[in-house]
Amino acid sequence: QVQLVESGGGLVQPGGSLRLSCAASGSIFSIAAMDWYRQAPGKQRDLVAAITRGGPITYADSVKGRFTISRDNAKNTVYLQMNSLKPEDTAVYYCYARGVITSAGAGNYWGQGTQVTVSS
């Protein structure tokens, strides 16, 4: 069974920074891509950033230049460094692992989410 555990959320003032982490555990051979999504109250869940195993990275326009995604393949962990945070970044942030290969086969998995609140 694959589990994704996120950490690093919290309350921060506008202009501040947070670093989110998401660690995948289980009998994992490889993970094709690891993404961060976010969902604000009353809104749909949107892609924030994505990184493939080989390195190609995608960012939502709203976070370009402020957020940085990275991953440690050896630890099956993805990070999201968030700088210059704005109140509109307030949301629950979810980790999503795509193309997870285990002894049981392949699948995609979501984390439980971590709350990020940007407020003075």
ABEGO torsion letter per residue (X at the ends): XBBBBBBGBEBBBBGBBBBBBBBBBEBBABBABBBBBBBBBGBBBBBABBBBAAGBBBBBAAABGABBBBBBAAAGBBBBBBBGBBAAABBBBBBBBBGBBBAAEBBBBBBAEBBBBBBX
